[in-house]
Amino acid sequence: MHHSMPSPLARPLSYFALSLFGLGCASTPDSSVDRSASGGSAGSLNGSGGANVAGQNFGTSGSAGSTVGGGGTSGGASMGGASVGGASVGGNSNTSGGANSGGANSSGAGGTAGAGGTGPAGTPIPCDAPFSVQSLDGCLTTVEGLQVKFFPIAAGQKVSNLAVYLHSDLAGEWYNNSAFPTIVNWARPKGFLVLAILSPVAGSDGKPRYGIAQAPDADKVAKTIEAFMVAYGPSRQKTFYWGVSGGAWFMTSSFIAHVGEHYPGIFAVNCGGSGRSWGWSWDPSQDTTTRGEIALLMNYGTNDFLATDEAGSVKDFQNRGFAVEQIVQQGASHCNHPIDQPTIDFWTKHL
């Protein structure tokens, strides 16, 4: 089922069209969370080849990180490099079956706007295909042309906030649902509706990648978020975001720059960073109110092949006046360090 909402954006949004390699992330299972599928090579974002990150572990084990101040090199990815092909992915392969009103659906999950909500909720988004992971009931559906997985809260409970996940390149942890249990178990009792949006773009291999998404793709993701805003009436001033690798790269490259004015929130940016941002449609030096509603955590390892760009993103957003924290995991390679707990700890500071 395709669920469509009008665009929420109040004015035309400009962007820089760039061609970049994607950020391929893969992992092997560990004792906590298996976050990906088979591997692949990840580009360095400068067109000079890539580092293979197959076998990296996205779980919650790993060397302890140390919280450090800002700083870091300004770095920044070269905007040269190879162009990316690949057809758009998303809502054309909506899973059939699954009752719209039964099983793990959204019936009763919305209701009226909860604490921190902005107004009456609309019609809850139907569940096209129920699924379950570790006894958590979820729904797969298509909203504004993008495939979405979401986890309805208890019937009659009010939705206070959205928690939005942007997956790694290849989306292994999105497909096998390993990214969700820890976060959902923490978020759902608080009235958070957790949703994970499949990237609107794919690489030449046909697999979804946020690591090549640009400003127009931020518009598409924003339209899907808007549909959930209208359906459930959560706070518009505080959405909780988390992402890894390509999804984290997309947050720092153009998502906040392009649509952050309309969808501000608390961003846990894990093992991904673009070095600099582009496609700004708003001026955070002028709109200090919205800027104050956005906070970022950069969580990455010293041996991450994106470490220079991740440190560059810290500097970029600090220079623009945003509140930025970073956790540098000593000796950790790409995404081979705690993800869920630093995300939860950072969100908890901003409840």
C-alpha positions in Angstrom: 0.0 0.0 0.0 1.3 3.4 -0.9 0.7 6.2 1.6 1.2 9.7 0.3 1.4 13.0 2.1 1.8 16.6 0.6 5.4 18.0 0.8 6.0 19.9 4.1 8.7 22.1 2.7 7.8 25.7 2.7 10.2 26.9 0.0 12.4 25.6 -2.8 15.6 23.9 -1.5 18.9 24.1 -3.4 21.6 21.5 -3.5 24.9 20.6 -4.9 24.9 17.5 -7.2 27.8 15.3 -6.2 29.0 11.9 -7.3 30.5 9.7 -4.6 31.3 6.2 -3.7 29.0 4.6 -1.2 30.0 3.4 2.3 29.8 -0.4 2.3 29.5 -1.8 5.8 29.2 -5.4 6.8 29.5 -7.3 10.0 29.7 -10.7 11.5 27.5 -11.7 14.4 28.6 -11.1 18.0 27.0 -12.0 21.3 24.7 -8.9 21.2 23.7 -7.6 17.9 24.3 -8.8 14.3 24.1 -5.6 12.4 24.7 -6.4 8.7 25.0 -8.9 6.0 27.7 -9.8 3.5 30.5 -7.4 2.9 31.8 -5.2 0.2 34.2 -2.4 -0.4 33.6 1.1 0.8 34.8 4.2 -1.0 36.9 6.7 0.7 34.6 9.6 -0.5 37.5 11.1 -2.6 37.3 8.8 -5.6 40.6 7.1 -4.7 39.4 3.6 -4.1 38.1 2.3 -0.9 38.6 0.3 2.3 37.0 -3.1 2.6 35.1 -3.2 5.8 33.6 -6.7 5.4 33.6 -8.5 8.7 33.4 -5.4 10.9 31.3 -5.8 14.0 28.5 -3.3 14.7 27.7 -4.9 18.1 28.0 -3.5 21.5 31.3 -5.0 22.4 34.6 -3.2 21.7 37.2 -1.1 23.3 36.0 1.6 25.6 35.8 5.1 24.2 37.0 8.3 25.7 34.9 11.4 25.5 37.0 14.2 24.1 36.5 17.8 23.2 35.9 19.2 19.7 39.0 19.8 17.6 40.0 17.4 15.0 41.2 18.3 11.6 38.8 20.1 9.4 39.5 17.5 6.8 36.7 17.2 4.3 36.1 14.8 1.5 37.2 15.7 -2.0 34.2 16.1 -4.1 35.8 14.5 -7.1 35.7 10.8 -7.7 33.7 8.4 -9.6 30.1 8.9 -10.4 27.6 6.5 -9.0 25.0 4.6 -11.0 22.1 2.6 -9.7 18.4 2.9 -10.0 16.3 4.3 -7.2 14.9 1.8 -4.8 12.0 2.2 -2.5 8.3 1.6 -2.7 8.0 -0.3 -5.9 8.3 -3.7 -4.2 5.9 -3.3 -1.4 5.4 -6.6 0.4 2.0 -8.0 -0.1 0.0 -9.9 2.4 -0.3 -8.8 6.0 -3.5 -7.4 7.2 -3.8 -3.6 7.3 -5.7 -3.8 10.6 -4.4 -6.9 12.3 -1.4 -8.4 13.8 1.4 -6.0 14.7 -0.3 -3.1 13.1 -0.5 0.5 13.9 -4.1 0.4 15.0 -4.3 2.3 18.3 -0.6 3.1 18.2 -1.2 6.7 17.4 -4.2 8.2 19.1 -4.0 11.8 20.2 -0.7 13.6 20.3 1.3 12.7 23.4 3.4 14.7 25.7 5.6 17.0 23.6 3.3 16.4 20.7 2.1 19.3 18.5 -1.5 18.6 17.9 -4.1 15.9 17.2 -2.8 12.8 15.5 -4.3 11.8 12.2 -5.0 8.3 10.9 -2.4 5.8 12.0 -0.3 4.4 9.1 -1.5 0.9 8.2 0.7 -2.2 8.6 1.1 -3.8 5.2 3.3 -6.7 6.4 3.8 -7.5 10.1 7.0 -9.0 11.3 8.6 -9.8 14.6 12.2 -9.6 16.0 13.0 -10.8 19.5 9.3 -10.7 20.5 9.0 -7.1 19.2 6.1 -6.6 16.7 7.0 -4.5 13.8 5.5 -3.4 10.5 6.8 -3.1 7.0 5.0 -0.7 4.7 5.6 1.9 2.0 5.2 5.6 2.8 5.8 8.3 0.2 7.4 5.8 -2.1 10.0 4.6 0.5 10.0 1.3 2.3 9.7 1.8 6.1 9.9 -0.5 9.1 8.3 0.8 12.2 7.4 -0.4 15.7 4.0 0.6 17.0 3.7 1.4 20.6 1.1 0.0 22.9 -2.5 0.5 22.0 -3.9 3.7 23.6 -0.4 5.0 24.4 0.4 8.4 23.1 3.3 9.0 20.7 5.6 11.6 22.2 8.5 11.5 19.7 9.8 9.8 16.6 13.1 7.9 16.6 14.4 7.6 13.1 17.1 5.2 11.9 19.3 5.7 8.8 21.0 2.5 8.0 24.5 1.5 6.8 25.2 1.0 3.1 23.8 -2.3 1.8 21.3 -2.1 4.7 22.1 -5.5 6.0 21.0 -4.6 9.6 17.8 -3.1 8.2 16.9 -6.3 6.3 17.7 -8.7 9.2 16.3 -6.3 11.9 19.4 -6.6 14.0 19.6 -2.8 14.4 16.4 -2.5 16.3 15.8 -4.5 19.4 18.0 -2.6 21.9 16.8 0.8 20.8 13.1 -0.3 20.5 13.1 -1.8 24.0 14.5 1.4 25.4 12.4 3.8 23.3 8.9 2.3 23.1 8.0 2.5 26.9 8.8 6.2 26.6 6.2 6.7 23.9 8.7 6.8 21.0 7.7 5.5 17.7 10.8 3.9 16.1 11.0 3.9 12.3 13.7 3.0 9.9 13.6 4.3 6.3 15.2 2.4 3.5 17.5 4.7 1.4 15.8 6.2 -1.7 19.0 5.6 -3.7 21.0 2.5 -4.6 24.5 1.8 -5.9 25.3 0.2 -9.2 24.8 -3.1 -7.4 21.2 -2.2 -6.8 21.6 -2.2 -3.0 20.4 0.7 -1.0 23.0 3.2 0.2 22.8 6.4 2.2 26.5 7.0 1.5 25.6 8.3 -1.9 22.4 10.2 -1.0 22.3 13.9 -1.7 20.0 16.9 -0.9 17.1 15.8 -3.1 17.1 12.4 -1.3 16.9 14.3 2.0 13.6 15.8 0.6 12.3 12.3 0.0 13.2 11.0 3.5 11.7 14.2 5.0 8.4 13.6 3.2 8.2 10.1 4.8 9.0 11.5 8.2 6.3 14.1 7.7 3.8 11.4 7.0 4.5 9.9 10.4 4.3 13.4 12.0 0.9 13.9 10.6 -0.3 10.4 11.5 0.9 10.4 15.1 1.3 14.0 16.2 4.7 13.7 18.0 7.0 16.6 18.9 8.2 18.4 15.8 11.0 20.1 17.8 12.7 17.0 19.0 13.1 13.9 16.8 15.7 11.4 17.9 17.9 10.2 15.1 20.5 7.5 15.0 22.5 6.1 12.1 25.6 4.1 11.2 28.2 4.4 8.4 26.4 5.5 5.3 23.4 6.7 7.2 25.6 8.7 9.6 27.5 10.1 6.6 24.2 11.3 5.1 23.2 13.0 8.3 26.4 15.2 8.3 26.6 15.7 4.6 23.2 17.0 3.5 20.3 15.8 5.7 20.8 18.4 8.5 21.9 21.0 6.0 18.9 20.5 3.7 15.9 19.6 6.0 17.2 20.1 9.5 15.3 23.3 9.8 12.0 21.5 9.4 13.0 18.3 11.2 15.4 19.2 14.0 16.4 16.8 16.7 19.1 14.8 18.5 21.5 13.1 16.1 23.6 10.1 17.2 26.1 9.9 14.3 27.9 6.5 14.6 31.0 5.6 12.5 30.2 7.9 9.7 31.0 11.5 8.7 31.3 13.5 5.5 34.0 15.9 6.6 31.9 18.9 5.5 28.3 19.6 4.8 26.6 21.0 1.7 23.2 21.9 0.3 22.3 24.2 3.1 18.7 25.5 2.7 18.8 27.5 6.0 21.3 29.6 7.9 22.0 28.3 11.4 23.8 31.5 12.2 20.5 33.4 11.7 18.0 30.7 12.8 19.6 30.2 16.2 16.3 28.8 17.7 16.3 25.8 15.3 20.1 25.4 15.7 19.6 25.1 19.4 17.1 22.3 18.8 19.8 20.2 17.1 22.6 18.4 18.9 25.1 15.8 17.5 27.1 13.0 18.9 30.0 11.8 16.7 30.9 8.3 17.8 33.8 6.7 15.9 37.0 4.7 16.2 40.5 5.9 15.8 41.2 3.2 13.2 38.0 4.0 11.2 38.9 4.7 7.6 36.5 7.7 7.9 38.1 9.0 11.1 39.5 12.1 9.4 36.1 13.0 7.9 34.3 12.2 11.1 36.6 14.6 12.9 36.1 17.1 10.1 32.3 16.9 10.6 32.8 17.7 14.3 34.7 20.8 13.4 32.2 21.7 10.6 29.2 21.7 12.9 31.0 23.3 15.8 32.0 26.1 13.6 28.4 26.6 12.6 27.5 26.9 16.3 25.9 23.5 16.9 26.3 21.6 20.1 28.5 18.6 19.2 30.0 15.9 21.4 32.3 13.2 20.3 33.3 9.8 21.6 36.5 8.5 20.0 36.8 4.7 20.5 40.5 4.0 20.9 41.8 1.4 18.5 38.4 0.6 17.0 38.0 0.1 13.3 34.9 1.1 11.2 31.7 0.4 13.3 33.6 -2.1 15.4 32.7 -0.5 18.7 29.6 0.2 20.8 26.7 1.8 18.9 23.4 1.3 20.8 24.5 2.3 24.3 26.3 5.6 23.3 23.2 6.4 21.3 20.9 5.8 24.3 23.1 7.6 26.7 23.2 10.7 24.4 19.5 10.7 23.8 18.9 10.4 27.5 20.8 13.7 28.1 18.3 15.3 25.8 15.0 13.9 27.0 
